[in-house]
Amino acid sequence: MKIMIDLNILLDVIQKREPHFDASAKILALAAKNKINAQLPSHCLTTLHYIVQKHANTDKANIAIDWVLKEMHIQPETERNFLRARALPMTDFEDAVVAAIAESSGCTVIITRNVTDFKKSPIPAVTPEEFLATFPKIA
């Protein structure tokens, strides 16, 4: 099962954000165990590095990036993805880009805590808790 992971899931774990940490950590553990085929838009890497470096340090930012590169598949943004994102009836452009990349890479679901902004996405979005409840055999 190919799944797009939104950046907020990674940030929940890296920043230990409660009450979201546990469910998001379970999603990332599924990716690390190859129980899900986790995809991540490439723009998330630069944002992730920036945030971790700003709140911790460069070494921790590099460790985070290395883990993501080892455990997830990075999907590139292309002109076609951006054009598709602009055509989607979504109000948040960054979320529309995530949806367009999920669609073009064949993902069946987007895991995010921000499901409201994905209501008009061509790929359904669910929270980590919803995903874990819907697919208990994977977890």
N, C-alpha and C positions, 0 to 999 in steps of 0.2 A: 504494500500500500504506500503510494507516494504522497507525502504530506508537506505542505508549505508551512514553515515555522515563521511566525512574525517576530520581529526583534524584541518585543516586550516580554516574550517568554524567556529569552536568554537573559535579559536584564533582570527579570524576577529572581533568577538563580544567582547571577553574578553579584547583584546588589542585596541579595537575601531579603527581598521585599515581601513583607507579610501583609495580608494573609495568603499571598499567591505563590510563595516559594515552593511548598510541597508538591502541588499539582504540576507546576512548571518543571520542577526537578524530575518528576516521574516521566514527563514527556522527553526530556533530554536523556534520561537513562534509557528509555526505549530506543532512542536514536543510537546511543553508544553500544547497545546490545544488538543492533541491527534488526530490531523487531518492527521498526518503521523505517521507511526510506525517506529520511528527513532532507528537505530542500530549504535553502535560504537564499533570498535575493542578494546579489553581490554588494549592493549599496549598504547593506546592513553591516558588513565587515568594517567599513571605514567609520561608520557611526559607533559601532561597538567599541572599536579601538579608541576613538576619541573620548567616549564617556568613561571607559575604564581608566584610561590614562589620566583624565581630569580628576576623577574621584579616588584613584589609587596611585598608580605609577606606570611607567612604560613597561617594566618587566611583567607586571600583572596583565597589562593590555596585550602584550605579545603572547603570553600563555593562553589567554582567552581566545585569541585569533588562531593560534596553533591547534587548540582543542576543536574549534569549529571546523577548521580545514581538515582535520582528521576524521571527525564524526559525521559531518554533513556534506551534502552535495551543494555546491554553489552554482546558482543559476544567474547567468549574465543578463544585464539590461541591454536591450537592443532597441534600435529605432522603432522596429515593429511593436515591441512591448510598450514603448512610450506612446505611440500612435493609438494603440488599442486602449491604453489607460485613459487617454484623453477622450476616447469615444464612449467609455463606460459612464453610466449615470450615477457616478459616485462623487461626493463633495470633497473628499480628502484625496489629493493627487497621489501622495505617497502610498496610501492604502490601495488606490486604483492601480498603481504600478505593481504592488505585491499581488493583487488579484490577476492582473494581466500575465505576470510571470508564472503564477500558479497555473493558470489556464494553458499557457503555451508549453509548459513543461509536463503537462499531464497529471497534475495533482488532483486528488479526489476531495481534499478538504484543506482549509487553512486553519491552523491553530493559533488563536490570538485571544487576548483578553478584551479586545476592542471589537466585538462582534457587531455592535451598532453601526459602525462606519462601513461594514462589509455587507449590509443588508441587500444592496443591489449588485453585489459581486456575482460574476458568472460561476464562481466556485464557492460552495457554502463555507461559512466560517463558524467555528465552534470554540468554546473556551477549553482550556486543558481539562477541567473537571467534566465537561460534557463529553469530550473525546474519551476520557478514561471510563466513563460510565457506559458509553455506547459500544466500546470495543474492549470489554473486560478480558477477553481471551488473549488479547495482545499484551495487556498489562500484566 
